[in-house]
Amino acid sequence: MTGPLMVIAAGGTGGHMFPAQALAEAMLARGWRVRLSTDARGARYTSGFPHTVQITQAKSATFARGGLAAKMAVPFKICGGVFSTLFSFLKDRPAVVVGFGGYPSIPAIAAARLMRLPRMIHEQNGVLGRVNELFAKRVDVVACGTWPTELPEGVQAVHVGNPVRRAIIERAEAAYIPPGDYPLSLVVIGGSQGARILSEVVPHAVAALPSEIRDRLRVAHQAREDDAEMAKEVYLQAGISAEVEPFFHDVPRRFSEAQLVIARSGASTVADLSVIGRPSILVPLAAAIRDEQTANARGLVESGAAIMIPESLFEPKSLAEQIALVLGNPQAAVKMAHAALATAKPDATERLVELVETLAKKPT
């Protein structure tokens, strides 16, 4: 390919990588070349990226992990990543660099600033992550997926929504089958952080459901490997049909077939639920320092599309009551599904593409 080059820089979680993938797909379709700069963790999420995307791993680090020696090495690792990225940019100059957050995005955004390349960041959550906050005043454009997003003083942003993968768009507004006298599908997604509490609470809550709901339920539960056996055992003892796996590669299909989703309120999960249009019970990650998952859930909750349960109140009895409220009331479930759709921004990718292409044309 001989088109202009866009470099995407994204950290090692699905919340960063899934919108990055959506942008990559769209830009390739417009004749651009796309390179992804990430780390080893992020590389685990690249299986869905088009094969023409060049994947590179840049050295970076965070002060949030490791002991004293690891923390002392952080500046040196970051500097090494920045200089190696600078070298690659000099060999093949990007027309624009787009950061999606996470410490692995530091080298590419820093190198772009040093070279005065057109650059922007996209923040998925309702609160800027640390890296995006660091660069918010050092980029040309700040795009936001959740609105409103808390921003540093003096920073202006553009609300574009959160891009979702093509597989989600293909199931946008999929017909919702309300709960009824037939098998019901419950999907449980823990995300890459804080999944354990879902594995500890949800199986016991499902086991406590009234028999007329429990006996018809089919559960797809994404659990960490360390927790999978524990969850499987509870489902088995309760006679519940449950598929428990560390990772589902077909989440879009599972969401589209679900009557209810229980999940953390990561930005990508919230966007997926709104675009497909599904009722949900959301449990914000309490360990999130900036409480961004509560901010992410707010739109769905206020619209009536989701029930939010703080982690401090997340226990089997109360969860079972909320599950029964949704699955035992078809009309309410349909209203929740329609409310989710009303919050969606299915054109978020197109909005972000327009920003990227406009920025790339800006004189440097």
Residue frames relative to the residue before (quaternion, step in Angstrom):
aa qw qx qy qz dx dy dz
M 1.0000 0.0000 0.0000 0.0000 0.00 0.00 0.00
T 0.2087 -0.8031 0.5510 0.0882 3.56 -1.05 0.78
G 0.4164 0.7268 -0.4590 0.2961 3.61 1.22 0.22
P 0.6880 -0.4456 0.3482 0.4548 3.57 -1.28 0.04
L 0.4137 -0.7220 0.5108 0.2158 3.55 -1.19 0.63
M 0.0883 -0.7452 0.6586 0.0560 3.54 -1.02 0.91
V 0.1719 -0.7604 0.6175 0.1050 3.56 -0.92 0.92
I 0.1591 -0.7597 0.6264 0.0717 3.54 -0.89 1.04
A 0.1097 -0.7833 0.6104 0.0424 3.56 -0.88 0.96
A 0.1361 0.8116 -0.5488 0.1466 3.58 -0.59 1.12
G 0.4812 -0.6886 0.4803 0.2522 3.53 -1.12 0.77
G 0.6838 -0.5824 0.3256 0.2954 3.48 -1.39 0.23
T 0.5738 0.5331 -0.4465 0.4326 3.62 0.74 0.96
G 0.6329 -0.5373 0.3940 0.3943 3.54 -1.22 0.42
G 0.5965 0.5912 -0.3613 0.4051 3.58 1.09 -0.68
H 0.6927 0.4174 -0.2680 0.5235 3.58 1.13 -0.61
M 0.7285 0.5017 -0.2508 0.3933 3.54 0.86 -1.02
F 0.6452 0.5477 -0.3474 0.4039 3.61 0.94 -0.73
P 0.6779 0.4333 -0.3198 0.5004 3.67 0.85 -0.72
A 0.5907 0.5533 -0.3688 0.4571 3.59 1.12 -0.59
Q 0.6383 0.5238 -0.3190 0.4653 3.58 1.01 -0.81
A 0.6398 0.5302 -0.3291 0.4486 3.58 0.96 -0.85
L 0.6633 0.4892 -0.3073 0.4757 3.59 0.94 -0.85
A 0.6304 0.5423 -0.3349 0.4431 3.58 0.96 -0.84
E 0.6498 0.5224 -0.3173 0.4518 3.58 0.91 -0.90
A 0.6901 0.4903 -0.2819 0.4515 3.57 0.89 -0.96
M 0.6852 0.4879 -0.2971 0.4520 3.59 0.92 -0.85
L 0.6006 0.5418 -0.3547 0.4689 3.59 1.07 -0.66
A 0.6509 0.5256 -0.3136 0.4492 3.57 1.00 -0.85
R 0.6946 0.4433 -0.2647 0.5010 3.60 1.22 -0.46
G 0.6422 -0.5803 0.3067 0.3959 3.57 1.24 0.33
W 0.4834 0.6595 -0.4427 0.3680 3.57 1.22 0.23
R 0.3628 -0.6352 0.6139 0.2966 3.51 -1.36 0.28
V 0.1402 -0.8073 0.5716 0.0438 3.57 -1.00 0.82
R 0.0529 -0.7655 0.6410 0.0175 3.52 -1.00 0.94
L 0.2144 -0.7686 0.5922 0.1121 3.57 -0.98 0.89
S 0.1317 -0.7686 0.6235 0.0569 3.56 -0.85 1.03
T 0.1712 0.7860 -0.5662 0.1796 3.58 -0.53 1.19
D 0.4600 -0.6399 0.5091 0.3462 3.58 -1.20 -0.51
A 0.7616 -0.3705 0.2482 0.4702 3.58 -1.28 -0.10
R 0.6351 0.5180 -0.3384 0.4625 3.61 1.02 -0.73
G 0.6764 0.4994 -0.2955 0.4536 3.54 0.91 -0.91
A 0.5944 0.5937 -0.3576 0.4078 3.55 1.10 -0.69
R 0.5836 0.5902 -0.3716 0.4159 3.60 1.17 -0.50
Y 0.7153 0.4426 -0.2412 0.4840 3.57 1.18 -0.53
T 0.5466 0.6649 -0.3764 0.3426 3.59 1.23 0.13
S 0.4169 0.7323 -0.4698 0.2631 3.62 1.19 -0.04
G 0.6948 0.4700 -0.2806 0.4665 3.59 1.12 -0.58
F 0.5090 0.6454 -0.4310 0.3722 3.60 1.22 -0.17
P 0.5709 -0.5721 0.4484 0.3818 3.61 -1.07 0.60
H 0.5710 -0.6429 0.3921 0.3269 3.57 -0.99 0.84
T 0.6282 0.5525 -0.3414 0.4284 3.60 1.19 -0.38
V 0.5319 0.5952 -0.4234 0.4284 3.59 1.24 -0.04
Q 0.3207 -0.7379 0.5629 0.1894 3.57 -0.80 1.03
I 0.1950 -0.7896 0.5757 0.0839 3.58 -0.72 1.10
T 0.0174 0.7880 -0.6146 0.0315 3.58 -0.76 1.04
Q 0.2669 -0.7482 0.5863 0.1587 3.55 -1.15 0.67
A 0.1465 -0.7970 0.5841 0.0465 3.56 -0.66 1.16
K 0.4851 -0.6544 0.4917 0.3077 3.57 -1.01 0.76
S 0.1900 0.7437 -0.6247 0.1434 3.53 -0.97 0.95
A 0.1096 -0.7938 0.5957 0.0548 3.58 -1.24 0.06
T 0.2568 -0.7508 0.5885 0.1547 3.53 -1.34 0.24
F 0.4878 -0.6542 0.4948 0.2987 3.56 -1.15 0.64
A 0.5824 0.6303 -0.3605 0.3654 3.60 1.25 -0.29
R 0.7528 0.3490 -0.2027 0.5201 3.60 1.20 -0.17
G 0.7838 0.3716 -0.2547 0.4275 3.51 -1.29 0.46
G 0.5964 -0.5818 0.4326 0.3445 3.51 -1.37 0.14
L 0.8031 -0.3007 0.2065 0.4711 3.54 -1.30 -0.28
A 0.6569 0.5155 -0.3198 0.4476 3.58 0.91 -0.89
A 0.6528 0.5137 -0.3139 0.4599 3.58 0.98 -0.87
K 0.6605 0.5059 -0.3098 0.4602 3.58 0.98 -0.83
M 0.6444 0.5207 -0.3252 0.4559 3.60 1.04 -0.75
A 0.6763 0.5037 -0.2878 0.4540 3.58 1.17 -0.60
V 0.4653 0.7235 -0.4270 0.2787 3.59 1.24 -0.39
P 0.6923 0.4741 -0.3245 0.4366 3.68 0.66 -0.92
F 0.6520 0.5197 -0.3208 0.4494 3.58 1.02 -0.78
K 0.6450 0.5112 -0.3215 0.4683 3.59 1.02 -0.79
I 0.6584 0.5039 -0.3138 0.4627 3.56 0.94 -0.87
C 0.6500 0.5109 -0.3209 0.4620 3.59 0.92 -0.86
G 0.6368 0.5237 -0.3228 0.4648 3.56 1.01 -0.79
G 0.6606 0.5037 -0.3018 0.4677 3.56 1.00 -0.81
V 0.6422 0.5244 -0.3213 0.4575 3.57 1.01 -0.82
F 0.6970 0.4744 -0.2897 0.4530 3.60 0.84 -0.94
S 0.6462 0.4974 -0.3346 0.4723 3.60 0.99 -0.71
T 0.6432 0.5080 -0.3187 0.4761 3.58 1.08 -0.71
L 0.6022 0.5516 -0.3477 0.4606 3.57 1.05 -0.75
F 0.6511 0.5247 -0.3100 0.4523 3.56 0.93 -0.92
S 0.6741 0.4855 -0.3004 0.4687 3.58 0.94 -0.88
F 0.6375 0.5235 -0.3248 0.4626 3.60 1.09 -0.71
L 0.6346 0.5236 -0.3355 0.4588 3.58 1.06 -0.69
K 0.6618 0.4956 -0.3008 0.4754 3.59 1.09 -0.69
D 0.7882 0.0415 0.0186 0.6138 3.58 1.03 -0.81
R 0.2038 -0.8481 0.4814 0.0856 3.55 0.16 1.38
P 0.3543 -0.7383 0.5293 0.2219 3.62 -0.70 1.02
A 0.4451 -0.6564 0.5350 0.2912 3.53 -1.19 0.56
V 0.7819 -0.0432 0.0484 0.6200 3.58 1.20 -0.56
V 0.1796 -0.7569 0.6201 0.1016 3.56 -1.20 0.66
V 0.0952 -0.8061 0.5841 0.0029 3.57 -0.80 1.07
G 0.1518 -0.8022 0.5743 0.0603 3.58 -0.71 1.09
F 0.2062 -0.7910 0.5679 0.0961 3.55 -1.01 0.87
G 0.6659 -0.5257 0.3040 0.4334 3.57 1.23 0.28
G 0.6198 0.5068 -0.4291 0.4181 3.52 -1.34 0.32
Y 0.5837 -0.6332 0.3721 0.3463 3.57 -0.95 0.81
P 0.5985 0.5547 -0.3996 0.4177 3.69 1.04 -0.39
S 0.6117 0.5533 -0.3656 0.4313 3.61 1.21 -0.22
I 0.4586 0.7185 -0.4335 0.2926 3.60 1.25 -0.27
P 0.6848 0.5028 -0.3379 0.4051 3.67 0.65 -0.94
A 0.6948 0.4812 -0.2976 0.4441 3.61 0.82 -0.92
I 0.6832 0.4663 -0.3051 0.4719 3.61 0.88 -0.86
A 0.6452 0.5124 -0.3267 0.4630 3.59 1.00 -0.78
A 0.6527 0.5034 -0.3146 0.4707 3.59 0.96 -0.83
A 0.6367 0.5252 -0.3270 0.4604 3.59 1.01 -0.79
R 0.6483 0.5059 -0.3241 0.4677 3.59 1.01 -0.74
L 0.6491 0.5220 -0.3220 0.4499 3.58 0.95 -0.84
M 0.7333 0.3944 -0.2217 0.5075 3.56 1.08 -0.75
R 0.3826 -0.7487 0.4498 0.3012 3.56 1.36 -0.03
L 0.2654 0.7571 -0.5384 0.2579 3.54 0.95 0.92
P 0.5744 -0.5425 0.4554 0.4104 3.62 -1.14 0.42
R 0.0775 0.8144 -0.5632 0.1167 3.59 -0.74 1.03
M 0.0008 0.7848 -0.6192 0.0258 3.53 -1.17 0.66
I 0.2381 -0.7377 0.6041 0.1849 3.53 -1.30 0.26
H 0.1878 -0.7359 0.6358 0.1376 3.51 -1.27 0.50
E 0.1497 -0.7854 0.5973 0.0628 3.56 -0.76 1.08
Q 0.3355 -0.7796 0.5005 0.1707 3.56 -0.63 1.14
N 0.7411 0.4467 -0.2185 0.4511 3.57 0.99 -0.89
G 0.6197 -0.5647 0.4071 0.3625 3.53 -1.33 0.21
V 0.7137 0.2720 -0.2070 0.6114 3.56 1.35 0.01
L 0.4972 -0.6657 0.4578 0.3164 3.60 -0.84 0.90
G 0.4318 -0.6609 0.5505 0.2715 3.53 -1.08 0.82
R 0.7084 -0.4885 0.2969 0.4140 3.55 -1.24 0.39
V 0.6911 0.4714 -0.2953 0.4614 3.58 0.86 -0.92
N 0.6653 0.4863 -0.3131 0.4721 3.58 0.91 -0.82
E 0.6160 0.5269 -0.3503 0.4693 3.58 1.07 -0.64
L 0.6201 0.5568 -0.3302 0.4432 3.57 1.05 -0.80
F 0.7818 0.3530 -0.1676 0.4859 3.57 0.94 -0.93
A 0.4054 0.7611 -0.4549 0.2224 3.62 1.23 -0.22
K 0.7459 0.3643 -0.2109 0.5162 3.60 1.04 -0.77
R 0.6791 0.4854 -0.2719 0.4789 3.58 1.30 0.07
V 0.6434 0.4563 -0.3331 0.5167 3.56 1.26 0.39
D 0.6028 -0.5902 0.4064 0.3510 3.56 -1.26 0.31
V 0.8045 0.0798 0.0008 0.5885 3.57 1.07 -0.79
V 0.1360 -0.7357 0.6559 0.1001 3.54 -1.16 0.75
A 0.0941 -0.7892 0.6065 0.0232 3.57 -0.67 1.14
C 0.1914 -0.8063 0.5548 0.0736 3.58 -0.97 0.86
G 0.3559 -0.7420 0.5339 0.1940 3.53 -1.05 0.82
T 0.7524 0.2707 -0.1456 0.5826 3.58 1.09 -0.74
W 0.0684 -0.8132 0.5778 0.0156 3.55 -0.98 0.85
P 0.5161 -0.2591 -0.8140 0.0622 1.46 -1.73 1.79
T 0.2777 -0.7224 0.6069 0.1808 3.55 -1.28 0.49
E 0.4410 -0.6796 0.5173 0.2759 3.56 -0.93 0.90
L 0.0630 -0.8253 0.5602 -0.0343 3.57 -0.67 1.17
P 0.5719 -0.5646 0.4515 0.3875 3.59 -1.16 0.49
E 0.6250 -0.5540 0.3944 0.3833 3.55 -1.16 0.61
G 0.8032 0.2803 -0.2244 0.4754 3.54 -0.92 0.97
V 0.6174 0.5380 -0.3469 0.4572 3.60 1.26 -0.18
Q 0.1786 -0.7624 0.6154 0.0898 3.55 -0.91 0.99
A 0.1069 -0.8124 0.5724 0.0312 3.57 -1.01 0.73
V 0.3410 -0.7035 0.5872 0.2098 3.52 -1.34 0.39
H 0.3014 -0.7535 0.5565 0.1781 3.57 -0.80 1.01
V 0.0105 -0.8187 0.5732 -0.0316 3.57 -0.48 1.20
G 0.4770 -0.6221 0.4741 0.4010 3.58 1.15 -0.52
N 0.5229 -0.6290 0.4749 0.3247 3.56 -1.31 0.10
P 0.4038 -0.7089 0.5186 0.2557 3.61 -0.63 1.06
V 0.1548 -0.7717 0.6098 0.0929 3.56 -1.06 0.75
R 0.6280 -0.5714 0.3848 0.3621 3.54 -1.19 0.60
R 0.6664 -0.5119 0.3673 0.3987 3.53 -1.25 0.49
A 0.6289 0.5536 -0.3369 0.4295 3.58 1.03 -0.78
I 0.6351 0.4946 -0.3264 0.4955 3.59 1.17 -0.55
I 0.6404 0.5282 -0.3238 0.4539 3.59 0.93 -0.90
E 0.6359 0.5469 -0.3290 0.4338 3.57 1.00 -0.78
R 0.7444 0.3373 -0.2012 0.5400 3.59 1.22 -0.44
A 0.2772 0.7791 -0.5125 0.2315 3.58 1.24 0.40
E 0.8517 0.0513 -0.0876 0.5141 3.54 -1.00 0.97
A 0.1795 0.7894 -0.5604 0.1749 3.60 1.04 0.72
A 0.5815 -0.6112 0.4075 0.3496 3.58 -0.95 0.91
Y 0.2917 -0.7615 0.5583 0.1524 3.56 -0.86 1.01
I 0.2184 -0.7514 0.6113 0.1186 3.55 -0.85 1.03
P 0.3196 -0.7834 0.4939 0.2004 3.60 -0.35 1.17
P 0.6460 -0.5063 0.3796 0.4270 3.60 -1.18 0.39
G 0.1174 0.7911 -0.5893 0.1141 3.54 -1.02 0.85
D 0.7036 -0.4504 0.3401 0.4317 3.55 -1.30 -0.27
Y 0.5679 0.5176 -0.4062 0.4945 3.55 0.64 1.22
P 0.7114 -0.4334 0.2924 0.4696 3.63 -1.18 0.17
L 0.1972 -0.7791 0.5904 0.0749 3.56 -1.01 0.94
S 0.2675 -0.7785 0.5520 0.1328 3.55 -1.02 0.83
L 0.0588 -0.7678 0.6380 0.0002 3.55 -0.89 1.07
V 0.1222 -0.7906 0.5984 0.0449 3.59 -0.77 1.05
V 0.1044 -0.7870 0.6078 0.0198 3.55 -0.90 1.01
I 0.0045 0.8100 -0.5827 0.0659 3.57 -0.59 1.20
G 0.2386 -0.8233 0.5041 0.1055 3.56 -0.57 1.16
G 0.4056 -0.6985 0.4966 0.3176 3.58 1.10 -0.50
S 0.6674 -0.5256 0.3590 0.3865 3.55 -1.32 0.03
Q 0.7567 0.2830 -0.1789 0.5616 3.59 1.23 -0.29
G 0.8637 0.1790 -0.0992 0.4607 3.54 -1.14 0.63
A 0.3258 0.7775 -0.4880 0.2262 3.59 1.09 0.60
R 0.5314 0.6848 -0.4032 0.2935 3.60 1.13 -0.58
I 0.6706 0.5168 -0.3301 0.4174 3.60 0.80 -0.90
L 0.6047 0.5400 -0.3639 0.4586 3.60 1.10 -0.57
S 0.6671 0.4897 -0.2976 0.4760 3.58 1.01 -0.78
E 0.6583 0.5065 -0.3064 0.4650 3.58 1.14 -0.58
V 0.7744 0.3842 -0.1827 0.4684 3.58 0.98 -0.86
V 0.6819 0.5415 -0.3210 0.3724 3.60 0.72 -1.04
P 0.6643 0.4985 -0.3505 0.4328 3.68 0.73 -0.82
H 0.6683 0.4836 -0.3082 0.4739 3.61 0.96 -0.80
A 0.6248 0.5278 -0.3394 0.4646 3.60 1.06 -0.68
V 0.6505 0.5063 -0.3116 0.4727 3.57 0.95 -0.86
A 0.6450 0.5239 -0.3170 0.4572 3.58 1.01 -0.82
A 0.6962 0.4775 -0.2673 0.4645 3.61 1.15 -0.60
L 0.4565 0.6976 -0.4465 0.3249 3.61 1.27 -0.03
P 0.6092 -0.5228 0.4294 0.4137 3.59 -1.20 0.42
S 0.6086 -0.6136 0.3613 0.3501 3.58 -0.97 0.86
E 0.6323 0.5500 -0.3527 0.4163 3.62 1.02 -0.70
I 0.6757 0.4132 -0.2881 0.5382 3.61 1.21 -0.36
R 0.6710 0.5338 -0.3042 0.4152 3.56 0.81 -1.04
D 0.6861 0.5120 -0.2963 0.4235 3.59 0.89 -0.90
R 0.7121 0.4311 -0.2559 0.4915 3.61 1.20 -0.43
L 0.5555 0.6691 -0.3577 0.3404 3.53 1.30 -0.20
R 0.1008 -0.7368 0.6664 0.0538 3.52 -1.18 0.84
V 0.1431 -0.8327 0.5338 0.0337 3.57 -0.54 1.17
A 0.0889 -0.7313 0.6728 0.0674 3.55 -1.10 0.83
H 0.0064 -0.8372 0.5402 -0.0847 3.56 -0.31 1.31
Q 0.1985 -0.7679 0.6012 0.0977 3.56 -0.64 1.17
A 0.0644 0.8170 -0.5607 0.1186 3.57 -0.44 1.27
R 0.5653 -0.5675 0.4633 0.3791 3.55 -1.17 0.51
E 0.6375 -0.5533 0.3700 0.3879 3.56 -1.11 0.64
D 0.6490 0.5382 -0.3191 0.4329 3.60 0.99 -0.80
D 0.7521 0.3960 -0.1976 0.4883 3.58 1.13 -0.63
A 0.4811 0.7222 -0.4178 0.2692 3.58 1.21 -0.41
E 0.6776 0.4978 -0.3116 0.4426 3.60 0.82 -0.93
M 0.6142 0.5506 -0.3389 0.4525 3.57 1.04 -0.80
A 0.6875 0.4747 -0.2818 0.4718 3.58 0.87 -0.96
K 0.6330 0.5430 -0.3305 0.4419 3.58 0.95 -0.88
E 0.6627 0.5300 -0.3096 0.4290 3.57 0.92 -0.93
V 0.6552 0.5022 -0.3185 0.4660 3.59 0.96 -0.82
Y 0.6505 0.5031 -0.3174 0.4723 3.58 0.92 -0.86
L 0.6552 0.5275 -0.3115 0.4421 3.58 0.92 -0.92
Q 0.6761 0.5036 -0.2922 0.4515 3.56 0.88 -0.97
A 0.7034 0.4439 -0.2555 0.4928 3.58 1.15 -0.65
G 0.4691 -0.7017 0.4255 0.3263 3.58 1.29 0.00
I 0.4495 0.6950 -0.4414 0.3465 3.56 1.16 0.60
S 0.4131 -0.6910 0.5364 0.2531 3.55 -0.94 0.90
A 0.1483 0.8124 -0.5420 0.1557 3.58 -0.39 1.22
E 0.1910 -0.7356 0.6421 0.1007 3.51 -1.08 0.89
V 0.0235 -0.8129 0.5798 -0.0502 3.57 -0.42 1.26
E 0.1070 0.8010 -0.5731 0.1359 3.57 -0.56 1.20
P 0.5783 -0.5945 0.4250 0.3627 3.61 -1.16 0.48
F 0.8086 -0.0138 0.0405 0.5868 3.57 1.09 -0.64
F 0.1940 -0.7549 0.6158 0.1148 3.56 -1.01 0.86
H 0.2888 -0.7738 0.5415 0.1570 3.57 -0.74 1.03
D 0.7211 0.4050 -0.2312 0.5124 3.58 1.27 -0.21
V 0.0937 0.8380 -0.5290 0.0955 3.58 0.99 0.85
P 0.6224 0.5400 -0.3755 0.4244 3.69 0.86 -0.72
R 0.6622 0.4859 -0.3149 0.4757 3.60 0.91 -0.83
R 0.6686 0.5096 -0.3103 0.4439 3.57 0.88 -0.90
F 0.6299 0.5154 -0.3362 0.4739 3.59 1.00 -0.77
S 0.6851 0.5052 -0.3003 0.4304 3.59 0.83 -0.94
E 0.7135 0.4328 -0.2487 0.4916 3.60 1.15 -0.57
A 0.5664 0.6444 -0.3634 0.3632 3.58 1.27 -0.22
Q 0.3717 -0.6737 0.5866 0.2527 3.51 -1.28 0.55
L 0.7951 0.0155 0.0148 0.6062 3.58 1.20 -0.57
V 0.1519 -0.7661 0.6192 0.0805 3.56 -1.13 0.75
I 0.1224 -0.7456 0.6503 0.0786 3.56 -1.04 0.87
A 0.1678 0.8161 -0.5221 0.1821 3.57 -0.59 1.10
R 0.5397 -0.4969 0.5404 0.4120 3.47 -1.42 0.05
S 0.4177 -0.7217 0.4928 0.2487 3.58 -1.15 0.53
G 0.0706 0.7803 -0.6061 0.1370 3.52 0.63 1.18
A 0.6480 -0.5677 0.3397 0.3773 3.56 -1.10 0.68
S 0.6761 0.4889 -0.3066 0.4580 3.59 0.90 -0.87
T 0.6291 0.5288 -0.3368 0.4595 3.59 1.00 -0.76
V 0.6497 0.5107 -0.3117 0.4690 3.58 0.94 -0.89
A 0.6571 0.5023 -0.3128 0.4670 3.60 0.95 -0.84
D 0.6478 0.5209 -0.3194 0.4550 3.60 0.93 -0.88
L 0.6648 0.5102 -0.3019 0.4545 3.59 0.92 -0.92
S 0.6806 0.4867 -0.2999 0.4582 3.58 0.97 -0.79
V 0.6734 0.4970 -0.3102 0.4508 3.60 0.92 -0.84
I 0.6944 0.4181 -0.2737 0.5178 3.61 0.97 -0.78
G 0.3395 -0.7738 0.4685 0.2579 3.57 1.08 -0.76
R 0.3810 0.7250 -0.4871 0.3031 3.57 0.38 1.24
P 0.5082 -0.6136 0.5036 0.3341 3.59 -1.11 0.70
S 0.0131 -0.8229 0.5677 -0.0170 3.56 -1.02 0.69
I 0.2301 -0.6801 0.6697 0.1899 3.48 -1.43 0.35
L 0.1167 -0.8340 0.5393 0.0051 3.56 -0.50 1.22
V 0.1318 -0.7824 0.6080 0.0293 3.53 -0.99 0.96
P 0.2606 -0.7947 0.5250 0.1579 3.63 -0.07 1.21
L 0.5193 -0.6455 0.4744 0.2976 3.53 -1.09 0.80
A 0.3522 -0.7689 0.4958 0.1972 3.58 -0.46 1.20
A 0.6528 0.5420 -0.3153 0.4250 3.58 1.11 -0.66
A 0.4885 0.6533 -0.4449 0.3696 3.59 1.23 -0.17
I 0.4478 -0.7396 0.4341 0.2532 3.56 -0.45 1.26
R 0.7745 0.3392 -0.1782 0.5033 3.57 0.96 -0.83
D 0.4093 -0.7480 0.4387 0.2837 3.56 1.33 0.21
E 0.1967 0.8309 -0.5009 0.1411 3.55 1.08 0.73
Q 0.6318 0.5530 -0.3610 0.4058 3.60 1.05 -0.59
T 0.5818 0.5368 -0.3780 0.4801 3.59 1.15 -0.45
A 0.6410 0.5112 -0.3158 0.4775 3.57 1.00 -0.82
N 0.6422 0.5349 -0.3256 0.4421 3.58 0.99 -0.81
A 0.7050 0.4902 -0.2645 0.4389 3.57 0.94 -0.92
R 0.5145 0.7149 -0.3985 0.2557 3.55 1.15 -0.66
G 0.6630 0.5262 -0.3213 0.4247 3.60 0.89 -0.89
L 0.6797 0.4736 -0.2927 0.4776 3.59 0.89 -0.88
V 0.6584 0.5144 -0.3145 0.4505 3.59 0.96 -0.84
E 0.7002 0.4749 -0.2812 0.4529 3.57 0.83 -0.97
S 0.6647 0.4888 -0.3085 0.4734 3.59 1.15 -0.52
G 0.5239 -0.6428 0.4102 0.3795 3.59 1.25 -0.26
A 0.5040 0.6756 -0.4065 0.3525 3.58 1.27 0.20
A 0.8057 0.1850 -0.0616 0.5593 3.58 1.15 -0.53
I 0.3008 -0.6833 0.6317 0.2085 3.49 -1.38 0.43
M 0.1662 -0.7928 0.5790 0.0931 3.58 -0.77 0.99
I 0.0787 -0.7797 0.6208 0.0215 3.55 -0.92 1.00
P 0.3715 -0.7194 0.5326 0.2466 3.61 -0.59 1.06
E 0.6175 -0.5806 0.3811 0.3692 3.56 -1.06 0.72
S 0.6309 0.5570 -0.3330 0.4252 3.60 1.06 -0.71
L 0.7374 0.3633 -0.2096 0.5294 3.60 1.23 -0.45
F 0.4992 0.6750 -0.4084 0.3583 3.55 1.31 0.05
E 0.2881 0.7303 -0.5626 0.2592 3.55 -0.25 1.31
P 0.7203 -0.5181 0.2391 0.3945 3.60 -1.12 0.67
K 0.6739 0.5171 -0.3262 0.4148 3.61 0.79 -0.92
S 0.7112 0.4446 -0.2742 0.4705 3.59 0.77 -1.00
L 0.6327 0.5230 -0.3396 0.4592 3.59 1.04 -0.71
A 0.6290 0.5329 -0.3391 0.4532 3.60 0.96 -0.83
E 0.6351 0.5310 -0.3294 0.4540 3.59 1.01 -0.79
Q 0.6836 0.4820 -0.2921 0.4638 3.59 0.95 -0.86
I 0.6155 0.5312 -0.3459 0.4684 3.59 1.04 -0.75
A 0.6721 0.5025 -0.2956 0.4565 3.57 0.92 -0.94
L 0.6056 0.5638 -0.3546 0.4354 3.60 1.07 -0.69
V 0.7019 0.4413 -0.2653 0.4922 3.57 1.01 -0.80
L 0.7636 0.3980 -0.2201 0.4583 3.58 0.64 -1.11
G 0.6772 0.4663 -0.2989 0.4844 3.58 1.23 -0.26
N 0.7331 0.3439 -0.2061 0.5494 3.57 1.28 0.02
P 0.2449 -0.8266 0.4871 0.1398 3.61 0.17 1.26
Q 0.6562 0.5190 -0.3293 0.4377 3.61 0.90 -0.83
A 0.6570 0.4981 -0.3096 0.4738 3.58 0.96 -0.83
A 0.6344 0.5322 -0.3309 0.4525 3.58 1.02 -0.79
V 0.6405 0.5151 -0.3235 0.4687 3.60 0.98 -0.80
K 0.6373 0.5221 -0.3259 0.4636 3.59 0.97 -0.82
M 0.6411 0.5213 -0.3239 0.4609 3.58 1.00 -0.80
A 0.6455 0.5229 -0.3199 0.4556 3.58 0.98 -0.86
H 0.6736 0.4842 -0.2953 0.4739 3.59 0.94 -0.89
A 0.6337 0.5308 -0.3309 0.4551 3.58 1.04 -0.75
A 0.6119 0.5432 -0.3495 0.4566 3.58 1.05 -0.72
L 0.6550 0.5178 -0.3092 0.4552 3.57 0.91 -0.89
A 0.6375 0.5543 -0.3269 0.4237 3.57 1.05 -0.77
T 0.6887 0.4620 -0.2866 0.4797 3.61 1.16 -0.45
A 0.5234 0.6967 -0.3862 0.3025 3.59 1.26 -0.32
K 0.1331 -0.7288 0.6616 0.1161 3.51 -1.35 0.48
P 0.0955 -0.8477 0.5199 0.0432 3.59 0.35 1.21
D 0.6697 0.4779 -0.2984 0.4838 3.58 1.25 -0.33
A 0.2854 0.7937 -0.5009 0.1942 3.62 1.21 0.32
T 0.6384 0.5279 -0.3417 0.4439 3.60 0.95 -0.80
E 0.6618 0.5045 -0.3102 0.4596 3.59 0.92 -0.90
R 0.6286 0.5294 -0.3327 0.4625 3.58 1.03 -0.76
L 0.6766 0.4826 -0.2945 0.4718 3.57 0.97 -0.88
V 0.6109 0.5480 -0.3450 0.4555 3.59 1.02 -0.75
E 0.6470 0.5215 -0.3201 0.4548 3.58 0.93 -0.87
L 0.6430 0.5114 -0.3205 0.4714 3.59 0.99 -0.81
V 0.6583 0.5201 -0.3090 0.4480 3.58 0.92 -0.94
E 0.7074 0.4614 -0.2792 0.4570 3.58 0.78 -0.96
T 0.6192 0.5222 -0.3446 0.4745 3.60 1.08 -0.66
L 0.6601 0.5097 -0.3022 0.4617 3.57 0.95 -0.89
A 0.6496 0.5364 -0.3212 0.4327 3.58 0.97 -0.84
K 0.6761 0.4874 -0.2848 0.4735 3.59 1.16 -0.58
K 0.5161 0.6624 -0.4072 0.3591 3.57 1.29 -0.25
P 0.4936 -0.6623 0.4634 0.3208 3.63 -0.83 0.87
T 0.2756 -0.7692 0.5536 0.1613 3.60 -0.96 0.81
